Amino acid sequence: GNFQLFNVPVGKYVLVSSMIGYQNTSVTGIEVVEGQVFKLNIALSSETIELEEETVIEVKALRSTDAGLLKDRQKASAVSDAISADEISRAGSSDAAEAMTHVTGASVVGGKYVYIRGLGDRYSSVQLNGAALPSADPDRKAVAMDLFPATMLENIVTTKSFTPDKPGDFTGGAVNIATKAFPDDFTLSISTSTSFNTQSSFNEKFLTYRGGRLDWLGSDDGARDLPDLLATRQITIPDVGAAYNNEEKALQLDQFSKAFSPVMAPTTTTAPINQNYSLGVGNQVQLFDRPLGFLGSLVYSNSSSFYDDGSSARWQLTSRSASTLTNNFKLNDTRGIQSIGIGGLLTLAFKPAPTHELSVTNMFNRNSEDIARYLSGSFPRDLDEEAVYETRVLQFTQRQIKSLQLSGKHHFSGLRDLRAEWKSSISSSSQDEPDLRFFTNNQITAMRPLRDENNQVIRDDNGAVVRGPVTTYSISPSIYPLPTRYFRNLSEDNREFQFSLSLPFRQWQGLGSHLKSGFFGLNKRRNFRESRYEFGQDDINYDG
């Protein structure tokens, strides 16, 4: 260090320098002269202090820093990559999916699903604190990583090679998401952030539609549920032919058709600015004179994205001799997406003895996407050149995952330092798509006789028929699907228990080793249900 002593009286002095871990050094014969500066450089030699009894200090390594994870990887018997909470924060990642884009050998598809070493999602597995997570996608085994906010994460470790203590259901890699553990001292964090999207924020042309009152929480309040008349799923819907000759069936068919929400097309509104909020609190207190730690956090996000200059088109080579491609359709594409994320985490840990630890972790995350889309343009393959093809999509998707974990770590020093670990977890995931709506039609505008309110042809003073541009709207089931509504729901539940014993020993070369044995059991139940309802019949006309 550097030290300065001011206003020292004139005279001779002895200067003593001391520092813990170094030998004391004395410099004699220092003479202070009035008005002069005396400069001195001192080097201290290290000193070893021996205690009469052996002292063992145990410190828990930090798993939220790059240094701690690097030490773990250095000792690991499997090839792995890791990203810590510190690095996730520096990269500005908002969720686990964005964080995985910074892991070597990992790629993120669709902003959600992780591919390890170029292999598809079916070759990877995702765990939360070492326990398997269920999937919330009907067509994939993968877990959507965007369900996990970054503020809840301590680290993400990707294992790329096999060890006997890992589940054998991956070949590309096993991704383990570790949530934050309880702190040693009181901590309180409150954060908020906002971002401006030039395409969507405050855009008055943002596409949306009337949904439910709880959409801002990422949850449908029942506004999109299947109508009560059809909710039993045991009902038989009369066909049109039977309804023509049966008044009771005709009335029943009319009631079923009108029970659904009449909203089938998007409207416009002004999109809000993107927002993110998080709250975290933790501490360590004494319970029965033993440490009890807790950590709780809440996160909320609301963001939107939009484009109105998209293009969707398809060309086809109609024959081998054709020299050019034939255009099937070319459409202008407009889409608005409102995304809501909400999550909570609560962790409790108790040490009944210095070498025993019990913990419980409860986590809940929900994410929703509300999509409104409109496409229009030419469809030369099946429609007249003057015809305009239109199609609309209204889609609300709610995904959520819940996990409750109980775990314990035990160290028996009297049994040759035997260590035991166990974990029991109950987790469930779901993906709900209530009332997914598709509506397609075509329209032609041509000069035709104008008609009055009574549907009578309008004539001028000379008796000539008045003609003007008239738009005719049609639905053509022979060309494209009828107006359709889907109700889809997927749920997957996991029950898991794992237990392991680890016994340290010195092998023949004197190196420290472990003999490890354990048990792993997983029960998985997965259900998927889909209902589809179509409106109308051939030659339907409507007024737009």
N, C-alpha and C positions, 0 to 999 in steps of 0.2 A: 504494500500500500504506500501511499504518499501522505506524509504528515508535515505540518508546519506549526511551529511554536512561536508565538509572538510575545513581545514585551518581557523577555527573559532578562533579569538583572545581570549586570556585569559580574563575572567571576568564573571559577572553575567548577565543572560538573562531571558527574558520572551518568551516562545514559544507558538504561536497561531496556531491552526489547524482549517481549515474550509473546508466545502464540501457542495455543493448544496443539500438541503433536510435534512441536519443535523445541529445541534446546534454547534456554535463556542465554542471551548474549549481552555482555556489558562492555561499554566503551568508556575508558577513563581518559582523563587529561583533556577534556573538552573545555576550551577557554572562550568565553563570550566577550567580544570587544564591542564597545558602544558604537552604533552606527554601521556595523558590518554584519553581513549574512554568512552564517556558517553552514555549509552543505555537507551531508554525510550519507554514504550508501552502506547499508548493512545487509548481509546475507545470513539467513538462519538455517541451521542444519536440522534435519528431521530427527525425531526422538521416538523410540519405541517404548511403550509402557506395558509391562506384563502384569496381569492380574493373577491373584492366587488361585481363583476358581474359574472354570470355563463359563463363558457367557455366550448364549445363543440368542441371536436377534432374528426374528422372522418378520418380513415385510411383504405385504401383498403387492405384486407388480401391477402397475397401471395398465389396463387393457384399452384405454381410450387414447393412448399416444402411440406414435409410430415406433418409438424405442421399445416399448413394452411388447408390441406385436412382433417386432423383429427378433426379440429375444426368444419368444415362443417358437417362431418359425425356425430359428437356429437349432433349437433342441428337438423339434418335431421329427417323427419318423416318416411322415408323409410330405409330399410336395404340395405347397399351398401358397396362396396369395392373400393379402389382407389389406383392409383399408380401415383406419381408425376414425374416431369421432372428430379428432383434431383435423385430419385431412379432409373429411367430409365437410366440415365447417369452412375450411379454407377454399375448397372448390365451389362453395355456394350451392351444393346439392340440396334439393328440397325433400327428397325421399330416397328410399333404398335403391330404386331403379336408376335414378340419376347417379347415385354413388357408384353403382356397379360399372358404369361406363368408364371409370378411372382404374378399374382392375385389369391387370394384364391377362389376356386370353379370354376375356368375357365381353360379350356384346349384348345389347338390349334391343329386343324386337318389339315394335309397336309401343314403345315407351313403358313396357310392363314386364315382358318375359325375358329371362336371362338364358343366353346360349353360351355354353362353356366350350372353348376350343373348337368352335364352329359346329358343334353337334346340337341337334334340336332340343326342345324343352323336355321331350320324353326321356332324354339321356341324362337329365340333371335332377337333383332333389334340393328342396329348400327346408331348412330347419329353423326353429326359433329357440334359442338357448339350448340347442342340442336335441329338441323334440321335433318330430316331423309335423309339417303343416299341410292341411288339406287344400286342394285346388278349388277355385271358384269359377272355373270355366268348363262348360259342358264338352268342349272338343279338345281340351288340353290337360295334361298332367301337371303342368307348370303352375306355380303360385305367382300371382300378380304382385311384383315387388313394389309397385307404386302405392300399395296400401300402407306402407310403413314410413311415417314421417321421420325426417332426419333428426329431429330434436329428441327422439326416443332412443336413438341408436348409440351403443358404445363402440361397436366395431362390426365388421362383416368379414368373415374368413371363408375363403373358397378352397376346399381340399380337392386336389386333382389326381390323387393316387389312393390306393386302397390300404386300409389297415383293418385288422379283425374287429375292432371296436366300433366300426361305422356300419350303418345299414347298407346292405348290398344291392341297392336299387338305383345305382347311378354308374355311368361309364364316362360321362364328360366331366362332371364335377359335383361336389356337394357344397351348397352355400349355407352357412350358418349365420343367422342374424342374432346378435347379442344385444339385449336391451340394457339400459343403464342400471348399475347397481347403486345401493344406497351410499350416500356420502359419509365421511367421517365427521363433518361439521355441518352446521345449519347452512343451507343454501336456498336462495330464492331467485328465480330468473323469470323475467317478463319480457317478451319481445313482440314486436309487430313490424311488418314490412309491407310494402306495396310496390306494384310495378305497373307500368303503362304499356298496353299493347296497342300499337298504332293501327292495327286492323280492327280491333273490337272495342277498346275502351271508349266510352261516351259516343259510340257509333249508333245513330238513330235508326239505322237499317238492320240492326242485329236481329237475326231470325230466332223466333221462340214460339211458344204456344201456351195456352192456359193449362196449368198443371194442378198441383196440390198446394196446400198451405204450408207444408213442412219441406218443400223442395229446398229451401235455404239451409236445412239441416242434412241434406242428402238422403232424405227418406220420403217415400210416398205415403200420404195420409189416408189412402184408400180411394182417392179420386180416380185412379187408374185400375182399380180392382175389377175383376169379372163381375158383371151385373148379378144381383141376387137371384134373378130368375134362372140364371144358368150356372150358378155357383156350385150346385150339387153335383155337376158333371154326370148325372145319371139321366138327364132329360133327353128326350128325342125331339129334334127340330123337324117340323113338317117340311116336305119339299114343296116347291111351287105348284107342281102338278096336282098334288093332293089338296092343296089349299084352294085351288080353283073351284073344286066341286064340294068343299066342306067349309061351311061358314065358321065353325068352331076352330078348325085348324088355321083358317085364314086369319082370324083374330089372334090366335096364339102366335102365328108367324109374325104378324105385325107388332105384337108386344115384344117379342124377342129382338126384332130388328131395331126398334126404337129405344130399347133399354140401354144401349151403348151410348157413350158420349158422342155428340154430333161433331166434335172437333176432329177434322181430318186434314187440315192444312195449316201451315205456319203463319204467324203474323209477325209484325216488327215491333221492336221496342228499343230503348236506349240501354246499352250494356254498361254495367258498373266497372269501376277500376278494380284490378286484381288486388286481393288482400290476403294476409297471413297473420295469424295470432298464435301465441304459445305461452303457457304458464307452467312453471315447474317449481316444486318445493320439496325439500328433503332435509333430514336431520338424523342425529343419532342420540338416543336418550337411554336412560337406565330403567330396566324392568327386572325386579328381583335382584338388583345389584349386578345385572348382566346387560351387555349392550344390545339395544334394539334399534335397528335402522329402518327408515322408511323413505320412499321416494315416490312422488306422484306428479303426473304431468298431463296437461290437456293441450290439444292442438286443433286449429280450425283454419281452413283455407277456402277461398272462393275465387275462382279464376274463369276467364272466358277466352275463346278463340273464334275467329271468324274469317271467312273469305267470300268474296262475291265475284271473283274473276276466274273461277275454276272452269275447267273444260273436261268433259268426259265423252270419248268418241271410240268408235270401233270400225276397223276396215277388214275386209275379207278377200282372200284370193279365191275367186269363184270357180276357176278351172286351171288346169295345168298350162293351158295355152294362153291364158290371160296375161297381158303385159303390164296391167295396172291393177291396183287394189280397188275394190268397190266399197264405198262408204255405206255402212249399215245405219249408223246414226251419229249425230254430232250435237252435243248438248252443252248449254251454259250451266255451270254448277255454282250454287250458293249454299253455304252451310254455316250454322252457328252452334257452338258447343259451350254449355255452362257446366263447369266441374266444381264439385263440392267435396271437401275432405274433412273428416272429423275423427279424432282418436283420443284415447285415454290409456294411461299406464299407471299401475299401482304395484309397488314392490315392498315387501316386508321381509326383514332378515333378523334372526335372533340367534345369539350364541349362548346356549345353556351352560357351556363349558368352553374354556379357551381353545380346545381342539375339536369342537363340534359346532356345526352351523346348520340352521334350518331356515328355509326361505319359501315365500309364496309370491308368485307373480301373476297378476291379472291384467290382460290387455284386451282392448277393443278398438277396432278401426273400421271405418265405413267410408266408402268412396262412391260418388254417383256422377253420372254423365247424362246430361239432357241435350239431345241432338235434334235440331230442326234443319231439314234440308229440302231444297227445291231445285229441280233440273228441268230445263225446257229447251226445245230446239227442233231440228228436223229429224225425221225418221224415214229416209227415202227407201229403205228396204221394203217396208210394209205399208207406208202411208203415202198419200198424194203429196206432191211437191209443195202445195199451198198449206198443207196441214202442219199444225204445231203440236208436237208431242210434249206432254207435261207429266212429271211424277214427283211425289212428295213423300217424305219420310219423317215420322215423329217417333223418337225412340228415347226411352228413359231406362237406364241400366243402374241398378243399385248392387254394389258388391260390399260384403263385409266379412270380417274374420274376427273370431273371439278365441281366446286361449287362457286357460287356468292351469298353472303349473305349481306343483309342490316338489321340493327337492331338499336333499340333505348331503352334507359332507362331514365325514368323521375320520379322526386320526387317533389310532390306538398306539401310543408310544410303548406301552408295556407288552405289545404283541409284535415285537420286531418292526415297529413303525408301520403296521398294517393300515392302509387307507381304504375307506369304503365310500362309495357315492351312489345315490339313487335319485330317481326322478320319475314322477307320475304326472301326466298331463291329460287334459281334456280340451280339445280344440274343435272348432266348427267353422265352416265357411259357407257362404251362400252367394248366389248371383240371381237377382230377380229382374226380369224384363216384363213389367206389366203393360199391356195394351200397346205393343209395338205396331204402328200403323203405316200402311203403304196405300197410296191412292194415286192411280194413273189414269190419264184421259188424253184425248186429242181434240183439237178444235180447228175449225175452218171458218175464215171470215170471207164472205162473198157478197156481191150486190144482189139483194133480193127484195121482193115487195115488203114494204113496212106494214105492220099491223097495229091496231089500236088496242085499248085495254080489253075489248070484247073479242079480240082475235079477228077483227074484220080488216080486210085490206084497205089501206088508206089511198084515196084518190085526190087529185088536184081539182081545181075549178073546171077544167076541161074534161074531167072524167078519166084522165090517164092515171095509171097505177104509179104511185110514188115508190121509187126504189132507193135503197141505201145500204150501207155496209151492215150486215147481220152476221153475228158470230154464232155458230152452231157447235155445241159441246157434245162429245160422244165418248162412250166407253166401249172398247172393242175387245172382248175376251179372247177372240181368235188370234189376236196379235200380242197382247200382254196380259198379265194376271188381273183378276178382278180386285176391287178394293178389299184389302185383307187386314185382319188384326190378329196378332199373336200374343199369347200369354205363356211365358216361359219361366221356369223356376228350377234352379239347381241347388242342392244342399249336400254337403259332405261332412261327416263327423269322424273324428279320430279319438281312439282311446289307447294310451300308450303307457308302458312301464318299462324302466330299465334299471339295472343294478350291476355294480361292478366292484371287485376287490383287487387291490394292487399291493403287492409285497415287494419292497426293495431288497436287493442283494448285490454282492460284489461278484462279478464273473471272473473267469480264469485270468484275464489280463488286469484285474483290479479295477475295472471301470464300473461305475454305478449303473445298474440295470433294474428292471421291474418285471415281475411276473404278474400278469393281469388276466382275470377271468370275469365273466359276467353273463347277464341274461338280458334279452331285448324282446319285447312283445308289442305288436301293433294290431289293433282291430279297426278296420275302416268300413264305413257304410256310405254309399253314394246313391242319391236319387235325382232323377231328372224327369221333368214333366213338361209337355208342350201341348197347348190347344190352339187351333187355328180356326178362324171364322171368316167366311167370304160373303160379300154382299152382291146381290143382283143376279142377272141372267143375261142371255144374249140380247143384243140390240137395245142396250140401255141408253137412254138419252136423259140429260139433265141440263139445267139452265146456267151452269157455271158457278 
